[in-house]
Amino acid sequence: MAGNGNHELVINAEGGRLDIVRDTLSGETTAPLDSILVSAQNGGPLQVELTDGRRGLVGRQSVSSESAEILARGALGKCRLTVAANGRERHLDFMLDAETAVNTGNPVFDRYYPVIKSFLGNDISEFEVRGRRVKGYRSPDTTPIWLRDHTHQSKGFKYFEREMTNALDYFYERQREDGSFLDFVSPEGDERRCDVEADVEYLMVDATHTAWQATGDDAWLASHLEQMERGLRYSLSDPGRWSDEYQLVKRPFTIDTWDFEYGEAVQRPDGSATHRSMFDDKTQWCIMHGDNSGVYHGCRLLARMYAHEHDEERAEYWVEQADSLRAAANRVCWNGQFYTHQVHITPVEVRGVDEREQLSLSHGYDINRGLPDHDQAVRILREYQRRREGKDTLFAEWFSVDPPFPSNAFGLDYLHPGTYVNGGLMPLVGGELARAAFEHGLEEYGLDILRRYYGLAIETGETYLWYFPDGSHWSGGSFLPTDGWGSAAMLYALMEGLAGIEDESTLYRHVRAALRWGCTGESAARVTARYGASDGYFAYRWRRVAAADEIAIDFTGSGEQARFHVLMPQGSEAKFVTSGGQPVPFEKITIEASAYAAFALPMAAGNAVIAYGNPEGRE
């Protein structure tokens, strides 16, 4: 449902009458910010009021001889437009509905959501196990529901999926006594935890937070707070997860977050080799930055959820845990330019690659989780850009690890350099880098990644978990051409990075609206973000009026307040901000070379105009 964009209402109020001459609104379904054009054919003035799906007043206007535009706004559901004149009233009812969409007139942006929604729709696994139906989002190469893949894909499927808690409830039911969670469940009922994985507990917190935002189900959240806390305590205390020496989360020596250990492989009964996935006297312990940024982020999210439940003591405790972990990770893992791939606890000799140069896939996650400060984040992003410069045969810098390990370093003959997680290029890395670039003043870089992925996947209708450095993909096996992990990361970069709609509470009650269309060359954009599991949404229309040196924004939603962070055209800065013709306090913010205007408005305000011009002191 997208709405048709405009509706017309013509009223004849001549001679004490109140007749509807033309009505294209009643009984129709309208999208947020659709235009309702009200005209008084004769007589007047007309008094027009709009109430939303919660019967709150969201618009009031007087209409005399000229037509007036009223924008559909407010809570979704049955809305009413009331027209009054000559002591009479007429009520016109219509439905306000919303769906996630980006509309600019440019397919590079407009096709992202529908195509990625179709990718994710092909990545659903649904089966019955232990007497219950389980529905979740799968890896492109296997049918089980891995908590990892499901969590990362929630950045995309939250916009349409109605059953946000189904898979999570299964994993909660199967939580182990020590607080840890399972990695996956298969249609055959197989389920287990891969010992080397150190990310599942914080991923459970992340997935729960996303589901709670989308549903607004406080009772469901409260029922799982203690389980999330047990999971994070496991990460921060279990001898197989926690390093007392470094005060950081540890793991065996793997390629970033993946699930096989460096060294000799394990022989299967049939004579073939698989990766080691266990702790024993051969385990080579390390500190991996991505595990620690994940647990740091999990602690922050848990603190936020406890604060929502008014448990300030637990909220403060988890903020303290997060701060301690962040300080330790930056002290131990930061090498001056990026995070060291693995900081070895157990001494190990690695041949055929200089580990000091290895850049691994968790860096984008690190930035978006808040582990590095701004200067560190920019250094990381610049390093990715540098590694692509002058390499015509390298279509993207979305490395799983760079430089890769030599063949057979992990005892697996298929992990050649440039293949899969050993140097293969992954859209999941690109999406996280793009989101980080938009946040840290490198908007052109984020935009470049989105445009490259458009040509790679959106335009072709196929996307893969990983690619060879030349942009080709592996044609063997049973990989689905609808990789949900990477495509969801790219949608995350578009919706929360470029379009800039970020939920800071639940159901979009409090929104951060970081509108960055000023870097695209577009003159207008209309964006809606709506959760599939609820009526929570936020929508805006952004227009650059170049002739007047203004940016005009109309906005609405189901929530209470929007905190704007609007990118100015290159070489300019905000001069003043108004809403409804009244001045609005604002702050000028500079991030790298990018100028922003920051201000907050209640959702009921509905509009803002930013006048911009040359920076102070520049002609």
BELMONOR-V871655 format. One record per backbone hydrogen bond with DSSP energy under -0.5 kcal/mol. CO is the residue of the C=O (numbers start at 1). NH is the residue of the N-H. Records with the same first field share a line. If there is no record, write none. Layout:
BEGIN
CO=NH, NH
END
This chain:
BEGIN
5=35
7=37
8=24
9=39
10=21, 22
11=13, 41, 42
12=19
13=16, 44
14=17
19=12, 21
22=10
25=28
28=30, 95
30=97
31=34
34=72
35=7, 37
36=38, 70
37=9
38=68
39=11, 41
42=13
46=48, 63
47=84
48=61
49=82
50=58, 59
51=80
52=55
56=52, 58
59=50
61=48
63=45, 46
68=38, 70
70=36
72=33
75=53
77=79, 96
79=94
80=51, 82
81=83, 92
82=49
83=90
84=47
85=88
88=85
90=83
92=81
93=27
94=79
95=30, 97
96=77
97=32
101=528
103=526
105=107
106=109, 110
107=111
109=112, 113
110=114
111=115
112=116
113=117
114=118
115=119
116=120
117=121
118=122
119=122
120=123
123=138
125=136
127=134
129=132
132=129
134=127
135=167
136=125
139=142
140=480
144=139, 146
145=185
146=150
147=151
148=152
149=153
150=154
151=154
152=155
153=156, 157
154=158
156=159
157=160, 161
158=532
162=164
165=169
166=170
167=171
168=172
169=173
170=174
172=175
176=179
180=176
183=147
184=192
185=145
186=189
190=186
192=183, 184
193=195
194=197
199=203
200=204
201=205
202=206
203=207
204=208
205=209
206=210
207=211
208=212
209=213
210=214
211=215
212=216
213=507
216=218
217=221
218=222
219=223
220=224
221=224, 225
222=225
224=228
225=229
226=230
227=231
228=232
229=233
230=234
231=235
232=236
234=237, 238
238=241, 242
241=250
242=244
243=247, 248
248=243
251=286
252=254
253=262
254=256
255=258
260=255
266=274
268=271
272=268
274=266
276=261
277=195
280=283
283=285
284=253
285=345, 346
286=251, 288
287=343
288=291, 292
289=293
290=294
291=295
292=296
293=297
294=298
295=299
296=300
297=301
298=302
299=303
300=304
301=305
302=306
303=307
304=308
305=309
306=311
307=310
310=312
311=315
312=316
313=317
314=318
315=319
316=320
317=321
318=322
319=323
320=324
321=325
322=326
323=327
324=328
325=329
326=330
327=331
328=332
329=333, 334
333=340
338=335, 337
340=289
342=344
343=287
345=347
348=350
349=351
353=355
354=357
355=358
358=341, 360
359=402
360=363
361=364
362=366
363=367
364=368
365=369
366=370, 371
367=370
373=377
374=378
375=379
376=380
377=381
378=382
379=383
380=384
381=385
382=386
383=387
384=388
385=388, 389
388=391
390=392
391=394
393=395
397=399
398=426
400=361
402=359
406=409
408=411
409=263
411=413
412=408, 415
414=416
416=419
419=422, 424
420=424
421=423
422=418, 419
424=400
425=467
426=429, 430
427=431
428=432
429=433
430=434
431=435
432=436
433=437
434=438
435=439
436=440
437=442
438=441
442=445, 446
443=447
444=448
445=449
446=450
447=451
448=452
449=453
450=454
451=455
452=456
453=457, 458
454=459
457=461, 462
463=483
467=425
468=471
469=395
472=468
476=479
481=463
483=487
484=488
485=489
486=490
487=491
488=492
489=493
490=494
491=495
492=496, 497
493=497, 498
494=499, 500
495=501
498=516
500=502, 514
502=504, 512
506=509
507=537
509=560, 561
510=504
511=513, 563
512=502, 514
513=515, 565
514=516
515=567
516=519
517=520, 521, 522
523=544
525=542
526=103
527=540
528=101
529=538
531=534
536=531
537=558
538=529
539=556
540=527
541=554
542=525
543=545, 552
544=546
545=548, 549, 550
546=549
549=612
550=545
551=610
552=543
553=608
554=541
556=539
560=603
561=511
562=564, 601
563=513
564=599
566=597
569=572
571=615
573=613
576=611
577=584
578=609
579=582
582=579
587=589, 598
589=591, 596
590=592
591=594
594=591
595=568
596=589
597=566
598=587
599=564
601=562
602=605, 606
603=606
606=555
608=553
609=578, 611
610=551
611=575, 576
613=573
615=618
END
